[in-house]
Amino acid sequence: MFKDKIIYDICSHLMQLLIYILVYPLLWLISKLPFKIFYWLSDAVYVLVYHIIGYRKKVVRENLRRVFQSKSDGELKNIEKKFYKHMCDMFLEMIKSISISEDEMKKRFTFTNVDDLLKIQQQNKSVILMCAHYASWEWMNILEKYVDYKGFGVYQLIGNKYFDKLVRSIREKYNTTLIITKKAIKTITENQNKNVLGLYAMVSDQSPQPHKTHHWSHFLGTKVPCFTGAEMLAKKLDMAVVYLHVEKVKRGHYQATFKILATTTNEFKNYEITDAFLKEVEKQVYAVPEYYLWTHKRFKHAHLAK
């Protein structure tokens, strides 16, 4: 049995390496394309993903119908197509991150009010930056070039360790450190105890497992379980909480605004900050719905709501 496991692990390792060796050169070549040709490629990927493969169309349609019950089928279809075009852009932009220059990224992902973040920094407070699956989050690591915070990003480990290493190298390019989800609490607590002034980015609008949920809230018209870890950590460690409000200005260009949810978190009742975050996300989704990530099953546990 032990011998079989060793053989399986070796084969699995070799397969991961082979896939990486075959795929990485293509990703690198794509990343080097001029932006005009790059977005032509994204248009071609859209045709493949939407019209031919139909990737998660059922999930997207169920989500849109649930959230926008008053819209006609034609209106929902229009949102659906715009969403898939944006999703393909965003996926390709993640690949573009392999070789994009710092100056180019600064032009394409801008911030309107970094001064508001610097004021919190001057108070010697660490920040939990709550983010959503909206517009773009891949290029936000350029923020490290505007603040003195030590940046950290909480992320899910990727199964293929070679692609995981690639993602880490991309997202850590500007001195950000990635923390896998299960080590986030320990790492953040240790940093606070060592007086490390940190900026911790967390994408917080996913759907947690019901048995791990402490709070349910209404989000986009449905009562859903919510991640509350960002708020609870901020309260425990006296950190500020800020929402990163990202808008897509035009194709390949994003603008982010910091919306301060709380600087003295213990003045808020439990879950008020989490609910405030969800309201901010809601406002964006209702205003321009095609930039939200409709392929994830945000409402899969709604039937368990009390």
C-alpha positions, 0 to 999 in steps of 0.5 A: 500500500505504501509503495503504491502511494509512492508510485501514485505521488511520483506519477501525479508529480510528473503529470503536473510538471508535464502539463506545466511544461506544455502550457506555460510557453503558450501563456507566456506568448499570450502575455507578450501580445500587443494589447490590440491583438491580445483583446482580439484573442479574448474575443475569440476565447469568448466565442469558444467559451460562450457559444461553443462550450457554454461554460456554466451557462446554466449557473449564470442564467439561474443566478441572473434570473434569481437576482433580476426577476423583473428583467425580461429574457432579452435584458438578461441575455444581454447581461449574460453576453456582456458578462462572458465577454468581460470574464474572458477579458479578465482571464486573459488579463491574468495571463497578461500579468506574467509580463506586464510592466509596472508602468503599464499596470499603473496606467491600467489599474488606478486608485482615486483616493490613496490618501484615505488609506495613508491616513489610516497608515499614519494611525499605525493601524493595519487594514483588512481590505475586503474585495469582491468578485467584481470588475477585476482583482488581478492587478490590484497588487500594484497598490504596493507601489503607493503605500508603505504597508506590507501587503498580503493576499489570502488565496486558495491553494492551486492543485497543480503546484507548478501553476500555484508557484506561477500564480504566486510569482505573478501576485507577489511581483510587487512585494505582496505575500500570499497566504493560503486560506487555512493559514490566514488567521495564524499569520495575521495574528503573528504579524500583529503581535510583531507590530508588522503594519499589514494590508490584507486583501481578502475576496469575501463574497464567496459562499462558505459551508453552512456548518462553518457559518456564523451569520446569514444575511440578505444579499442580492435578494436572497438570504445566504451564509456569509464569511465573517472572518475579516470582521472578526479578525479586525475586531480581535486585532484592532484593525481597520476595514476597507472595501475596495470598490473597483470599476471597469472604466473601459476595456483593460482599464480599472479604477479603484476607490477605498471605502472605509467601513470601519476604523474603530471596529469594536464600536460596531455590533457583530456582523454590521461591518460584514453587512455593510460590505455586502451592501457595497457589493450589491450597489455595484452589481445592481448598477452594472451587473455584467462585471460580477462573477456570475459563474460561482454558485453564490446562492447554493445554500439559500434553501437552508436559510431560516 
